[in-house]
Each structure stands twice: as structure tokens, then as C-alpha cells.
Amino acid sequence: APAEYNADPSCCARGTDLVFTWRKNGDLEVRLDGRLIDSFPVPDLAKGIFYEYLRGDDPMSVDARDHFADGLPFLLAPLASVRGVSSPIMSQGSSEETENNK
């Protein structure tokens, strides 16, 4: 980060969890290693932040953009408990299930 930001270089080292939660009320929460950093009550601001991270031409962080999808299993895991919802990963079955079905 530029010097004028007075950023703490140890703050966001590789492996740090930066979690964005877009709440049903439109607020965007930002957490760093599980600690709430800020909440933005303006939906357009949330859209702008996501755009800057995910844009193809000049993302805020190429590494972050390329790894956003890594959090999808965590995001989708609660759906496993919803009746009638199946995950394509779960529907493939484990090798044990495959053996039992032969």
C-alpha cells in the first residue's frame, strides 16, 4: 500500500481471512480473521467493493479474485441440511457409497 495509507503490512499477509458478508438488509460486513472491521449500510458501496475485487481487467487483488471461489463450499454447506437441495459434489458420492451400490 502507498505510504500515505499508513497501512500495517502484517495486517493482511497471505493466509489472512478477509470475509465479505452481504446481509439480507443490504449491508456489507467486512471481517478480518473473524473480527468485524466495518459494516457498510449502502448497497451500492457493497456492489462497488465486489466489482473492484472481481473485475477482470484490473482487480484490486488478482490473488483475491482468483480465490474468491475457494469460499463457495463454506457458503453452500448449510444447504446440505435443506430438504430437496443437493450438492453436485455430494451427488457424485464417495467411493464407499459407490462400492455399496454395486
Buried (B, 14 or more C-beta within 10 A) or exposed (E): EEEEEEEEEEEBEEEEEBBBEBEEEBBBBBBBEEEEEEEBEEBEEBEEBBEEBEEEEEBEEEEEBEEBEEEEEEEEEEEEEEEEEEEEEEEEEEEEEEEEEE
